[in-house]
Amino acid sequence: MSDLDELYQRLIMDHARRPRNERSFPGTRAERQNPLCGDEVAVSVRLGAGRIAEVGAVAQGCALSRAAASLMTVAVAGRTPAEAHGLFERFRALLGGGAAEGLGDLAAFAGVAKFPVRAQCATLAWQALLEALSPAA
């Protein structure tokens, strides 16, 4: 395992064990489930001045889905809904083996490309976020 792979693995495990923005609050909310593995996530979002002013995610399931929810909330805070959607598109491309440039800590999920079945775990929170943002986008 390379030093970079090890760093990414530590980052994912840190977010899985100590999720950031793990909360629910009044505002727009969306939930997603993966019936194949039992992962569940609920995303709350509040917009202000056309930007994501507050975002929270409560995820239950595997470490990958919990970490993805946590890292997603950090990555989208302060962005416009359109910017969040664009970030998701780049993230989804990464999971398919695409480039990691411009993804910051989300690049930690590059290894998922080797296990395509796990892409659903990594994108579950994003799907909920996009659903929550859809009326505002």
C-alpha positions as CSV (number, residue, x, y, z in Angstrom):
1,M,0.0,0.0,0.0
2,S,1.4,3.4,-1.0
3,D,1.7,6.2,1.5
4,L,-1.0,8.1,-0.3
5,D,-3.4,5.1,-0.1
6,E,-2.6,4.7,3.6
7,L,-3.3,8.4,4.1
8,Y,-6.6,8.1,2.2
9,Q,-7.6,5.1,4.2
10,R,-6.9,6.9,7.5
11,L,-8.9,9.9,6.3
12,I,-11.9,7.7,5.4
13,M,-11.8,5.9,8.8
14,D,-11.5,9.1,10.7
15,H,-14.6,10.5,9.1
16,A,-16.4,7.2,9.6
17,R,-15.6,7.1,13.3
18,R,-16.0,10.9,13.9
19,P,-18.4,12.2,11.3
20,R,-18.5,15.9,10.7
21,N,-21.8,17.7,10.5
22,E,-23.7,14.7,11.8
23,R,-27.0,16.3,12.6
24,S,-30.5,16.8,11.4
25,F,-32.3,20.2,11.5
26,P,-35.4,21.9,10.2
27,G,-35.2,22.6,6.5
28,T,-35.2,20.6,3.4
29,R,-34.5,16.9,4.1
30,A,-34.1,13.8,1.9
31,E,-33.4,10.2,2.8
32,R,-31.9,7.4,0.8
33,Q,-31.5,3.7,1.5
34,N,-29.5,1.0,-0.2
35,P,-31.7,-2.1,0.2
36,L,-28.8,-4.4,-0.9
37,C,-26.6,-3.6,2.0
38,G,-28.8,-1.7,4.5
39,D,-27.0,1.6,4.4
40,E,-29.2,4.6,5.2
41,V,-28.6,8.3,5.1
42,A,-30.7,11.4,5.8
43,V,-29.4,14.8,4.6
44,S,-30.7,18.1,5.9
45,V,-29.9,21.3,4.0
46,R,-30.7,25.0,4.5
47,L,-30.0,27.6,1.8
48,G,-29.1,31.2,2.4
49,A,-28.3,33.8,-0.2
50,G,-28.3,31.1,-2.9
51,R,-25.7,29.0,-1.1
52,I,-25.7,25.9,1.2
53,A,-25.7,27.7,4.5
54,E,-26.0,24.6,6.6
55,V,-25.8,20.9,5.8
56,G,-26.0,17.8,7.9
57,A,-26.1,14.1,7.3
58,V,-26.9,11.2,9.6
59,A,-25.7,8.0,8.1
60,Q,-26.0,4.4,9.3
61,G,-24.2,1.5,7.6
62,C,-20.7,0.7,6.4
63,A,-17.7,2.9,7.1
64,L,-17.5,4.0,3.5
65,S,-21.1,5.4,3.4
66,R,-20.6,7.1,6.7
67,A,-17.3,8.7,5.7
68,A,-18.7,9.7,2.3
69,A,-21.6,11.5,4.0
70,S,-19.3,13.3,6.4
71,L,-16.8,14.3,3.7
72,M,-19.6,15.4,1.4
73,T,-21.0,17.8,4.1
74,V,-17.6,19.4,4.5
75,A,-17.1,19.7,0.7
76,V,-20.5,21.3,-0.1
77,A,-20.8,23.8,2.7
78,G,-20.9,27.3,1.4
79,R,-21.3,26.2,-2.3
80,T,-24.3,27.0,-4.6
81,P,-26.5,24.1,-5.5
82,A,-25.1,24.2,-9.0
83,E,-21.5,24.0,-7.6
84,A,-22.5,21.1,-5.4
85,H,-24.0,19.3,-8.4
86,G,-20.8,19.8,-10.4
87,L,-18.8,18.5,-7.5
88,F,-20.9,15.4,-7.4
89,E,-20.4,14.9,-11.1
90,R,-16.6,15.1,-10.7
91,F,-16.8,12.8,-7.6
92,R,-18.8,10.2,-9.6
93,A,-16.3,10.3,-12.4
94,L,-13.5,9.7,-9.8
95,L,-15.4,6.5,-8.6
96,G,-15.3,5.3,-12.2
97,G,-11.5,5.8,-12.4
98,G,-11.5,9.5,-13.4
99,A,-9.1,12.2,-12.2
100,A,-9.0,13.5,-8.6
101,E,-8.0,17.1,-9.4
102,G,-10.1,19.7,-7.7
103,L,-11.7,17.2,-5.3
104,G,-9.7,17.9,-2.2
105,D,-10.3,15.3,0.5
106,L,-12.9,13.6,-1.6
107,A,-10.0,12.2,-3.6
108,A,-9.7,9.7,-0.8
109,F,-12.4,7.7,-2.5
110,A,-10.2,7.0,-5.6
111,G,-9.7,3.4,-4.5
112,V,-13.4,2.8,-4.9
113,A,-12.9,2.6,-8.6
114,K,-11.3,-0.9,-8.0
115,F,-14.5,-2.0,-6.4
116,P,-17.4,-0.7,-8.5
117,V,-20.1,-2.3,-6.3
118,R,-19.0,0.0,-3.5
119,A,-19.7,3.2,-5.6
120,Q,-23.3,3.0,-4.3
121,C,-22.0,3.3,-0.7
122,A,-20.0,6.4,-1.6
123,T,-22.8,8.1,-3.5
124,L,-25.8,7.5,-1.3
125,A,-25.4,10.7,0.7
126,W,-24.9,12.7,-2.6
127,Q,-28.1,11.3,-4.0
128,A,-30.0,12.5,-0.9
129,L,-28.3,15.9,-1.1
130,L,-29.2,16.3,-4.8
131,E,-32.8,15.4,-4.0
132,A,-32.9,17.9,-1.1
133,L,-31.5,20.6,-3.4
134,S,-33.7,19.8,-6.4
135,P,-36.4,22.4,-5.5
136,A,-33.7,25.0,-5.1
137,A,-31.5,24.1,-8.1
